[in-house]
Amino acid sequence: MSGTLLIVSSCILGAFNSTKESERRSRAAQRKVDDAGGLVRDSESIRQQVDDLLSAQQSDFDRQYRENEGALRDLNDEVQRLDDDIIDLNEAVGDIV
């Protein structure tokens, strides 16, 4: 009878140890999940700050973009006018020579 009791006790102890190990792994996994939740919250907060900053700067960016487009058009017109003047100058020099 004592042999049977020893086997039963060993099985119970093995099951208990297995359950404790499973509990330890489960708690470790839960800590990882909890830590990841903090990272997700931080990420959401940072993303919102970036979105707010982009929204606040959008109108200034658009204004500067329009101004730069206008300045580039003006420069392009000036280059074209200078190109036309060079052609006229070349023709005038050619007539003199």
C-alpha positions, 0 to 999 in steps of 0.5 A, spaced: 500 500 500 505 504 501 508 504 494 501 506 491 501 512 496 508 514 494 506 513 486 500 517 488 504 522 492 509 523 486 503 524 481 500 529 485 507 533 487 508 533 479 502 536 477 502 541 483 509 543 480 507 543 473 501 547 475 506 552 479 510 553 473 505 554 468 502 559 473 509 563 473 510 562 465 503 565 465 504 571 470 511 572 466 507 573 459 502 577 463 507 582 465 510 582 457 502 584 455 502 589 460 508 592 458 506 592 451 500 596 453 504 602 456 508 602 449 502 602 445 499 608 449 506 612 449 505 611 441 498 613 441 500 619 445 506 621 440 502 620 434 497 624 436 502 630 438 505 629 431 498 629 428 497 636 432 503 639 430 502 637 422 495 640 423 498 646 426 503 647 421 499 646 415 497 653 413 504 656 414 507 650 409 501 651 404 502 659 404 510 658 403 509 653 398 504 658 394 509 664 395 515 659 393 511 657 386 510 665 385 517 666 386 519 661 381 514 663 376 517 670 376 524 667 376 522 663 370 519 669 366 525 673 368 530 668 365 525 667 359 526 675 358 534 675 359 534 669 354 530 674 349 534 680 350 541 675 349 538 673 342 536 681 340 543 682 343 546 677 338 543 680 332 545 687 334 552 685 334 552 681 328 549 687 324 555 691 327 560 686 325 
